[in-house]
Amino acid sequence: VIPPPVIHIESYSEDSITFSLKMTTNIKVSGYVVNIYWTFDTHRQEKRTLVIEGEKSIQKVANLTAHTPYEISAWARTELGDSPLSFVHVVTSGTRPVSPSLKAKAINQTAVECSWTGPRNVVYGIFYATSFLELYRSPHNSTTSAHNATVLVQRDEQYLFLV
């Protein structure tokens, strides 16, 4: 039986998590697949996937958000097949940034100018869709470090926007 990998949180800060991965078996490990999940607003779950080569590993994941719960799941790829999943939860330190205040204004039938307030020197994600379900499951999106963006949309549709 292949055991799940051990995920150990080495450290965390406002914008990063450092963790180690190891197996408690003599089975040869070729690498790990790691997923990091978090919830954006209450509408959208985000995921980052890392494919890591080798038997032992220490990883640092950066560009995270302060005071946000993250779930890290991992499985090992071994000579006998994939291991079961292992999970760990961690909340980054610091104070979560205030949600930006978004204004969306139609420029014409296919362009919307989005602008918002918020801190400088961060990356913003703009998410938009024609329904709440689409906004949750598979929204259109883009990122920017600016405080405004022009979004191209389909004509004769109503859109929901999040930043």
C-alpha positions in Angstrom: 0.0 0.0 0.0 1.3 3.4 -0.9 0.9 5.9 1.9 -0.1 9.6 1.3 2.8 12.1 1.4 3.5 14.1 4.5 2.9 17.9 4.0 4.6 20.0 6.7 4.1 23.8 6.9 7.6 25.1 7.4 6.6 28.8 7.6 4.0 31.3 6.4 3.7 35.1 6.1 1.3 37.7 4.7 2.0 36.7 1.1 3.7 33.3 1.1 3.6 29.7 2.4 6.7 27.4 2.6 6.0 23.7 3.0 7.9 20.4 2.7 6.9 17.1 1.1 8.2 13.7 2.0 7.1 10.1 2.0 7.4 7.7 4.9 8.1 4.6 2.8 10.9 3.1 0.8 8.9 3.2 -2.4 10.8 5.2 -5.0 9.1 8.6 -5.6 9.5 10.4 -8.9 7.6 13.5 -7.9 4.5 15.2 -6.4 1.5 17.0 -7.7 0.3 19.8 -5.4 -2.9 21.8 -5.6 -3.3 25.0 -3.6 -6.9 26.1 -3.2 -8.5 29.4 -1.9 -11.8 31.1 -2.2 -11.9 34.4 -4.1 -14.8 36.5 -2.7 -17.6 34.0 -2.0 -18.2 33.3 -5.7 -15.0 31.8 -7.0 -12.6 29.1 -5.9 -9.1 29.5 -7.2 -6.5 26.9 -7.7 -2.8 26.8 -8.4 -1.1 23.5 -9.4 2.6 22.7 -8.9 4.2 19.6 -10.5 7.4 18.9 -8.5 10.1 16.5 -9.5 12.1 14.4 -7.0 11.7 12.6 -3.7 12.0 15.3 -1.1 11.0 18.8 -1.6 10.7 22.2 0.1 8.5 24.7 -1.8 7.7 28.3 -1.4 4.4 29.6 -2.9 4.4 33.4 -3.1 2.0 36.1 -4.3 -0.7 35.1 -1.9 -3.2 37.2 0.0 -2.9 38.2 3.7 -5.2 36.6 6.2 -6.7 34.1 3.7 -7.3 30.4 4.3 -5.5 28.1 1.9 -5.8 24.3 1.4 -2.8 22.4 0.2 -3.4 18.9 -1.2 -0.7 16.7 -2.6 -0.1 13.2 -3.9 3.1 11.4 -4.8 3.9 9.8 -8.1 5.8 6.5 -7.4 7.1 3.5 -9.3 4.0 1.6 -8.1 1.5 4.3 -9.0 0.0 7.4 -7.5 -0.4 7.7 -3.7 -3.6 8.8 -1.9 -4.1 12.5 -1.3 -2.8 14.3 1.7 -4.3 17.7 2.9 -3.2 20.5 5.1 -4.8 23.9 5.9 -3.1 27.2 6.7 -4.2 30.8 7.1 -1.7 33.5 6.0 -0.8 36.1 8.5 -1.6 39.8 8.4 -4.7 41.7 7.7 -6.8 40.8 4.6 -7.0 43.8 2.2 -10.2 45.6 1.9 -12.3 44.6 -1.1 -12.0 47.1 -3.9 -15.0 49.3 -4.8 -15.8 48.6 -8.4 -17.5 50.8 -11.0 -18.4 49.4 -14.4 -19.6 51.7 -17.2 -20.5 50.7 -20.8 -18.4 52.6 -23.3 -20.3 51.1 -26.3 -22.1 47.9 -27.1 -19.0 45.7 -26.8 -16.7 47.5 -24.3 -17.0 48.1 -20.6 -14.7 50.4 -18.6 -14.1 49.0 -15.1 -12.4 51.1 -12.4 -11.9 50.5 -8.7 -10.3 51.7 -5.6 -7.7 49.8 -3.6 -4.1 49.5 -2.6 -1.2 50.1 -5.0 1.5 47.6 -6.0 -0.9 44.6 -6.0 -2.3 42.5 -8.8 -6.1 42.7 -9.4 -8.2 40.1 -11.1 -11.3 41.1 -13.1 -13.9 38.4 -13.4 -17.1 38.7 -15.5 -19.9 36.5 -16.8 -23.5 36.7 -17.9 -24.8 34.7 -14.9 -23.9 34.0 -11.2 -23.4 30.3 -12.1 -21.0 31.2 -14.9 -19.3 33.7 -12.6 -18.7 31.0 -10.1 -17.7 28.1 -12.5 -15.9 29.6 -15.4 -15.9 33.4 -15.7 -13.9 35.4 -18.2 -11.0 37.0 -16.5 -7.9 39.1 -16.8 -5.4 40.6 -14.4 -3.8 44.0 -14.0 -1.8 46.1 -11.5 -3.7 49.2 -12.6 -6.9 50.5 -11.1 -8.9 50.3 -14.4 -9.3 48.1 -17.4 -11.4 48.0 -20.5 -13.2 44.7 -20.9 -14.5 43.5 -24.3 -17.9 41.8 -24.1 -20.6 40.4 -26.4 -23.3 42.8 -27.6 -26.9 42.4 -26.3 -25.8 40.7 -23.1 -25.9 41.7 -19.4 -22.8 41.1 -17.4 -21.8 40.7 -13.8 -18.4 41.9 -12.7 -16.0 41.3 -9.8 -12.6 42.7 -9.1 
